Amino acid sequence: MIASVVLGADPPYVLVEGIQSSRALSTFIRAVMRWYAFGQYDYVIVDLNSFGDWSPQVSDELAAVTGAAADAGHWLAFFS
């Protein structure tokens, strides 16, 4: 998993790439749910193009973490 800060954007955001397994995605979700993973960056985009472990449970987890981030005043987007 690689997290890159895109400072030239307005607003600056973190781009996360390279999540390939359910374990890595679960680790990422736990970090985001506590929102310590990205410090000052309230905008996070997650590229799941490499992820291949799709299931209804994964979709539910992504929806839950996106909602929790929004409730905390953060913006989190996943794309595949």
C-alpha positions in Angstrom: 0.0 0.0 0.0 1.3 3.4 -1.0 0.0 6.7 0.2 0.9 9.8 -1.7 0.2 13.3 -0.7 -1.0 15.6 -3.5 -0.1 19.0 -2.3 -0.7 20.9 -5.5 -4.4 20.0 -5.5 -7.0 22.3 -4.0 -7.6 21.0 -1.4 -4.6 18.8 -0.8 -5.4 15.1 -0.6 -3.9 11.7 0.0 -4.0 9.1 -2.8 -3.8 5.5 -1.6 -2.8 2.8 -4.1 -1.8 -0.8 -4.1 -4.3 -2.4 -1.8 -4.5 -6.0 -3.1 -5.9 -8.1 -0.3 -8.8 -8.1 2.2 -6.3 -8.0 5.0 -4.6 -4.9 3.6 -8.0 -3.3 3.1 -9.1 -4.2 6.6 -6.0 -2.6 8.0 -6.6 0.5 6.0 -10.3 0.7 7.1 -9.3 0.4 10.8 -6.8 3.2 10.4 -9.4 5.4 8.7 -12.1 4.6 11.2 -9.8 6.1 13.9 -8.7 8.8 11.4 -5.1 9.0 12.5 -3.7 7.5 9.3 -3.5 10.8 7.4 -3.1 13.5 10.0 -4.0 16.9 8.6 -5.5 15.6 5.3 -9.3 15.5 5.3 -9.5 14.3 1.8 -8.5 10.7 0.9 -8.9 8.9 -2.4 -8.4 5.1 -2.5 -7.6 3.4 -5.8 -8.8 -0.2 -5.6 -7.8 -1.2 -9.1 -5.4 -3.8 -7.8 -8.0 -5.2 -5.3 -9.6 -8.5 -6.3 -11.3 -9.7 -3.2 -14.8 -8.2 -3.8 -17.7 -9.5 -1.7 -20.9 -8.1 -0.2 -19.1 -7.8 3.1 -16.3 -5.7 1.6 -18.9 -3.4 -0.1 -20.7 -3.0 3.3 -17.4 -2.2 5.0 -16.5 0.5 2.4 -19.9 2.1 2.8 -19.6 2.1 6.6 -16.1 3.7 6.6 -17.1 6.3 4.0 -20.1 7.2 6.1 -18.1 7.4 9.3 -15.5 9.6 7.6 -18.2 11.9 6.4 -19.8 12.1 9.9 -16.4 13.1 11.2 -16.0 15.9 8.7 -13.7 14.0 6.3 -14.0 13.1 2.6 -13.2 9.6 1.6 -13.7 8.1 -1.9 -13.0 4.6 -3.2 -12.8 3.8 -6.9 -12.0 0.6 -8.7 
